[in-house]
Amino acid sequence: MLTIPEAAALLRSYDNVLILTHVRPDGDTVGCAAGLCAALRALGKTAYLSPNPEITSLTAPYFQPYAAPDGFAPDRVVSVDIATPALIPDNAQRYADRIDLALDHHPSFEHFGKHNLVRPTSAACGELLYDIIACLGPVTPEIALPLYVAVATDTGCFAYNNTTARTHAVAAALMNTGIDFLTVNKRFFRTKTRKRLALEAAMLSAIEYHDEGRIAVLAVPLDLIERIGADDSDTDDLAALGGSIEGVDCAVTMRERKPGVWRISLRTNPQAVNATRACSLLGGGGHAAAGGCTVETTFEDAKLRILAAIAQTASE
């Protein structure tokens, strides 16, 4: 396993770099990729982000300035915030077996790179990237802004229980570069489209409670998305909704990605349910308080499977 200085030295030696983000890209993977790309370019390197077909309007402003042009042939490939090669988008799967450096913070990280650095104690992969980039040179506002997006979004604007004093220290260092963090916070955490509000209303009206109210199950079937006319930007971080309900220790959000294919997201009190262990029973992973998995079956069967996994984990 690499150290921070070793990872920085490797990056300093690289050129013609392609940076990979994960499927269903969130602010952490996009912010890490954009911040690293900006840092490499500040060193005079050629660096781009691999196009991700699932980029939403929320994260596109941070991603698009660094998107690779057609035909770019990298000499080095780096992945950020990707725990397993299965989370590499289809259009980048050809790079899955040639990743030179993999940087991540998930306990379920699979060490698939030629060189690897994982730090599960980091609330966001953006914390890890900040420490690496700080070894490469000054953290400019251009670098700091996407890194702030990474750290803020993966901690729910510093409200999730993964947030640490170190998280706040990194955020403060990024804010001190003069970035417009207020706009980031408003856009990601205090602005909702009408379609998003309609989705939340429908999910809450059909919510199921289990285990005397300690488990909440919220469903997002395809027909609901189609009826409301929502797009991916309207569905960003729907998994956080159930966790805001008083008395709920485990919020299960089930989104139908394709007919009969359910993406299950868990947000938990890790003292009650370890999300990583529960999701790993169904082939997924994540963190103690946030995990996910995908199953191909009916809604009822998928629900029973994840409830059984939660029960098994809670009894361990």
C-alpha positions in Angstrom: 0.0 0.0 0.0 1.3 3.4 -1.0 1.9 6.3 1.4 0.7 9.9 0.5 4.2 11.0 -0.5 4.7 7.9 -2.7 1.4 8.5 -4.5 2.3 12.1 -5.1 5.7 11.1 -6.4 4.0 8.6 -8.8 1.6 11.3 -10.1 4.5 13.7 -10.5 6.2 11.1 -12.8 3.1 10.5 -14.9 2.0 12.3 -18.1 -0.8 11.8 -20.6 -3.1 10.8 -17.8 -6.7 9.6 -18.0 -8.7 9.8 -14.8 -11.7 7.5 -14.3 -14.9 8.2 -12.3 -17.5 5.6 -11.2 -20.9 4.8 -12.5 -23.7 7.0 -11.3 -21.1 9.7 -10.5 -21.6 11.7 -7.4 -19.9 14.9 -6.2 -17.0 13.0 -4.6 -15.8 11.1 -7.6 -16.3 14.1 -9.9 -14.7 16.5 -7.5 -11.7 14.3 -6.9 -11.2 13.7 -10.6 -11.5 17.4 -11.5 -9.3 18.5 -8.7 -6.6 16.0 -9.6 -6.8 16.9 -13.3 -6.4 20.6 -12.5 -3.4 19.8 -10.2 -1.7 17.7 -12.9 -2.3 20.4 -15.5 -0.7 22.9 -13.1 2.4 20.8 -13.2 2.4 21.0 -17.0 1.0 17.5 -17.5 -1.5 16.5 -20.1 -4.5 15.1 -18.2 -8.2 14.5 -18.9 -11.3 12.9 -17.4 -12.7 9.8 -19.1 -16.2 10.8 -20.4 -18.9 9.5 -18.1 -22.3 9.1 -19.8 -24.2 9.4 -16.5 -22.9 12.9 -15.5 -25.8 15.1 -14.3 -26.5 18.8 -14.6 -25.4 19.1 -10.9 -21.8 17.9 -11.5 -21.4 18.7 -15.2 -19.9 22.2 -14.6 -17.0 20.6 -12.7 -16.5 17.7 -15.1 -16.9 19.1 -18.6 -13.9 21.5 -18.6 -11.6 18.4 -18.2 -13.4 15.8 -20.4 -11.1 13.9 -22.7 -11.5 14.6 -26.4 -12.3 11.8 -28.8 -9.3 9.7 -29.6 -7.2 10.6 -26.6 -4.8 7.7 -25.9 -3.5 7.8 -22.3 -0.1 6.6 -21.1 -1.3 6.4 -17.5 -4.7 5.6 -16.0 -5.8 6.7 -12.5 -9.1 5.9 -10.8 -10.6 8.0 -8.0 -13.4 6.9 -5.5 -13.9 3.6 -7.3 -14.0 0.6 -4.9 -14.2 -2.2 -7.6 -13.7 -2.4 -11.3 -17.4 -3.3 -11.6 -18.1 0.4 -10.9 -16.1 1.6 -13.9 -18.6 2.8 -16.6 -19.0 0.6 -19.7 -17.3 3.1 -22.0 -14.2 2.9 -19.8 -14.1 -0.8 -19.0 -11.3 -1.3 -21.5 -9.0 0.4 -19.0 -10.1 -1.8 -16.0 -7.0 -4.0 -16.3 -4.5 -1.2 -16.8 -5.1 1.2 -13.9 -1.7 2.5 -12.8 -2.9 4.1 -9.6 -6.2 3.6 -7.7 -7.2 6.1 -5.0 -10.1 5.4 -2.7 -11.6 5.5 0.8 -14.1 2.6 0.8 -13.5 -0.3 3.3 -14.6 -2.6 0.5 -11.9 -1.4 -1.9 -10.5 -4.3 -4.0 -6.9 -3.2 -4.6 -7.2 -3.6 -8.4 -4.6 -1.0 -9.5 -0.9 -1.6 -10.2 -0.5 0.8 -7.3 -3.1 1.4 -4.6 -3.9 3.9 -1.8 -7.0 3.5 0.3 -7.8 5.4 3.5 -11.2 4.3 4.9 -10.9 6.8 7.7 -11.5 9.6 5.2 -15.1 10.7 5.2 -14.7 11.6 1.5 -12.2 10.5 -1.1 -11.7 14.3 -1.5 -9.9 14.4 1.8 -7.4 11.9 0.5 -6.9 13.7 -2.8 -6.4 17.0 -0.9 -3.5 15.5 1.0 -1.9 14.0 -2.1 -2.3 17.2 -4.2 -0.9 19.3 -1.3 2.3 17.4 -1.9 2.4 18.3 -5.5 2.2 22.1 -5.1 -0.1 25.0 -4.1 -3.8 24.1 -3.9 -5.2 26.9 -6.1 -8.9 27.9 -6.2 -9.3 26.0 -9.4 -8.2 22.8 -7.6 -9.9 23.7 -4.4 -13.4 24.2 -5.7 -14.1 20.7 -7.0 -12.3 19.2 -4.0 -14.7 21.1 -1.8 -17.6 19.7 -3.8 -16.1 16.2 -3.2 -15.9 16.7 0.6 -19.1 18.5 1.1 -21.3 16.1 -0.9 -19.9 12.9 0.6 -20.6 14.2 4.1 -24.1 15.7 3.4 -22.7 19.2 4.0 -20.8 17.9 7.0 -23.9 16.5 8.7 -23.3 12.7 8.2 -21.7 10.7 11.0 -18.6 10.0 8.9 -17.6 13.7 9.3 -14.5 14.2 11.5 -12.4 17.1 12.7 -10.0 16.3 9.8 -12.9 16.7 7.4 -13.6 20.2 8.7 -9.9 21.1 8.6 -9.7 20.1 5.0 -12.8 22.0 4.2 -11.4 25.1 6.0 -8.2 24.9 4.0 -10.1 24.7 0.7 -12.4 27.6 1.7 -9.3 29.7 2.6 -8.3 29.7 -1.1 -11.2 32.0 -1.8 -13.6 29.6 -3.5 -17.3 30.3 -3.8 -18.4 27.6 -1.3 -21.7 29.3 -0.6 -23.0 28.7 -4.1 -21.9 25.1 -3.9 -23.8 24.6 -0.7 -26.9 26.2 -1.9 -26.9 24.3 -5.2 -26.3 20.9 -3.7 -28.1 21.1 -0.4 -30.7 23.9 -0.4 -32.1 23.7 -3.9 -34.7 21.2 -5.2 -36.6 21.1 -8.5 -40.3 20.7 -8.5 -39.9 17.2 -10.0 -37.5 16.3 -7.1 -40.1 17.4 -4.6 -42.8 15.4 -6.4 -40.5 12.3 -6.3 -40.0 12.7 -2.6 -43.7 13.2 -1.9 -44.5 10.0 -3.8 -41.7 8.0 -2.1 -42.8 9.1 1.4 -46.5 8.4 0.6 -45.6 4.8 -0.1 -43.0 4.2 2.5 -42.8 0.9 4.4 -41.6 0.5 8.0 -40.2 -2.7 9.4 -38.7 -3.9 12.7 -41.0 -1.7 14.8 -40.2 1.4 12.7 -36.4 1.1 12.8 -36.1 0.2 9.1 -37.7 2.4 6.4 -38.0 1.1 2.8 -38.5 3.7 0.0 -39.1 2.6 -3.6 -38.3 4.5 -6.8 -39.7 2.3 -9.6 -39.2 3.2 -13.2 -42.9 4.0 -13.8 -42.7 6.7 -11.0 -39.7 8.3 -12.7 -41.4 8.3 -16.0 -44.7 9.6 -14.7 -43.0 12.6 -13.0 -40.6 13.1 -16.0 -37.6 13.2 -13.7 -34.0 12.9 -14.9 -30.8 11.8 -13.1 -30.2 15.3 -11.6 -33.6 15.1 -9.9 -32.8 11.7 -8.3 -29.4 12.6 -7.0 -28.9 11.4 -3.4 -32.4 10.2 -2.9 -30.9 7.7 -0.4 -30.6 10.5 2.1 -34.3 11.0 2.4 -35.1 8.0 4.6 -32.3 8.7 7.0 -34.0 12.0 8.0 -36.9 10.2 9.6 -37.0 10.2 13.4 -36.5 6.7 14.9 -35.1 5.1 11.7 -31.8 3.4 12.1 -31.6 1.9 8.6 -33.0 3.6 5.5 -33.3 1.4 2.4 -33.8 3.1 -0.9 -34.6 0.9 -3.9 -34.3 2.4 -7.3 -35.2 0.5 -10.4 -32.4 1.2 -12.9 -33.7 -1.1 -15.7 -36.8 -3.3 -15.7 -36.3 -5.8 -12.8 -32.8 -4.4 -11.9 -32.9 -2.7 -8.5 -30.1 -0.5 -7.1 -30.3 -0.7 -3.3 -28.8 2.0 -1.1 -28.5 1.8 2.7 -28.0 4.7 5.1 -27.6 3.4 8.6 -26.7 4.0 12.2 -23.6 1.8 12.1 -24.0 0.9 15.7 -27.2 -0.8 14.7 -26.5 -2.0 11.2 -23.2 -2.0 9.3 -24.2 -1.0 5.8 -21.0 -2.4 4.2 -21.5 -5.9 5.6 -25.2 -5.9 4.8 -24.7 -4.9 1.2 -21.7 -7.3 0.8 -24.1 -10.2 1.4 -25.7 -9.2 -1.9 -22.5 -8.5 -3.8 -22.1 -4.8 -2.9 -20.1 -2.7 -0.5 -19.5 0.8 0.8 -19.0 2.2 4.3 -20.3 1.4 7.7 -23.0 4.0 7.5 -23.6 4.0 3.7 -23.6 1.1 1.3 -25.1 -0.2 -1.9 -25.7 -3.2 -4.0 -27.6 -4.2 -7.2 -29.9 -7.2 -7.6 -31.8 -8.4 -10.6 -35.2 -9.7 -9.5 -38.7 -8.5 -8.6 -39.2 -5.6 -6.2 -40.7 -7.9 -3.5 -37.9 -10.4 -3.7 -35.2 -7.6 -3.7 -36.8 -6.1 -0.6 -36.9 -9.5 1.2 -33.3 -10.1 0.3 -32.0 -6.8 1.7 -34.2 -7.1 4.8 -32.7 -10.5 5.4 -29.2 -9.2 5.0 -29.9 -6.4 7.4 -31.3 -8.8 10.0 -28.2 -11.1 9.6 -25.9 -8.1 10.0 -27.7 -6.7 13.0 -27.5 -10.1 14.8 -23.7 -10.4 14.3 
